[in-house]
Amino acid sequence: MRQTLDECWILLPGRETGYGSIAIENGRIAAVELATPPYPADVKHPRLVMPGLVNCHCHSPMTLVRGFGGGLPLQRWLEEAIFPVEAKMTDEDVRAGAVWGAIEMLSGGTTCVADMYEGDYANAFLELGMRARVCIPGRSNAPGRLDECIAGTRDWNRRMRETAKGDVYMDVCVHSEYLTDEAFCRGLAAANRELGRRLHVHVSETRREHEDCIRRHGKTPIAYLAGTGLLDNGGYAAHCVWCTDDDFRIMAEHDVALVHNPTSNMKLGSGFARVARAMELGVNVALGTDGPASNDNLDMFEEMHLASLVHKGLANDPTVLSPWDVIEMATVNGARALGIGDAGEIAVGRLADLCVVDLDKPHLLPAIDIPNLVVHSMHSSDVAMTIAGGRVAYDRSRAGAEFDGAATGLGEAKAKFLAAVRRLGL
Ligand SMILES: [Zn+2]
């Protein structure tokens, strides 16, 4: 069925803004028709259609522990606050948290996520019609874990290919250099020659992690991972706060994207990834929220805003990261990082993953410079509708039935989520 979005501002590829209509058919963009300027000066209900946002690093079930253990340094936060609660989580809890995270993301214009977590949570994204790249985080601390990661990844992807129910595939993953040994990394790299997936990994998030790796292996985390063969099929590395120029060169050469998580890095006092330098050296830079326990929301508009401001402030230079640079980090660069080349842009033939923003708000008028408005004025709560794969996944105008059509209704999802929070004693 063909549907159209008429009379809207549109963010187009090539850093252009247009005004016109978009037609959607069979999950893809079938037509983009642009009006000739001058555009109408006084549109009654001004709205913007932009590519759906791509959150390239998340742990969505951690909605369950949102804000828990705040104020502790990273290692203590993990070991004293987060890991003990996670040890108590059942599959049901994890799934309730993931559904709630997917609902939060869709209601804020995010159509695609790269998620890393233990347990049975991938179905949450299928249920809500969200595009996702999930993974089983490889750690070396349990016997048989490598075989479990390989078999789990292979089986899920085979099932997805056979049922074609949605676009939720499993990538390969090691949680980090510090939670995985070399035999595990080499074993997963060997299996990935057949699995053919991209790598999701945490890299050089804190100075301590980066320097400990050099002490252990005589190499930075990126150089070490490259040496195990794990970067051979490309991937996306979260944080990269302490990466060197040589690390960036390795990432560019192996098509490993840097996933910038400014909120999480600031909240945990980890530092500031040198994203402008990474871009200069040819690294694809994308954006992520990280988990809601270190953020404490999954708002990609907030992430764009911070990414823009932080690097201008650090460099004493307002020309660092233009609004279009930042929008591309949150859209087309993210899609490329996850290997979904036909998402992230509004053009004929591309996947119809779209975010529709209501511009008729006090803080969004006048809409003179739309890219600037997106990065510096917009909030996730301005999103009126989110379309994922051509299907309306969220529609704010249908209050109470915003997620109608998903297997999980909003009320039921909330009840399950809050029950899980209570069960965990939070
Ligand atoms: Zn993370």
Residues whose N, C-alpha, C, O or C-beta is under 5 A from the ligand:
A	BS01	ZN	D290
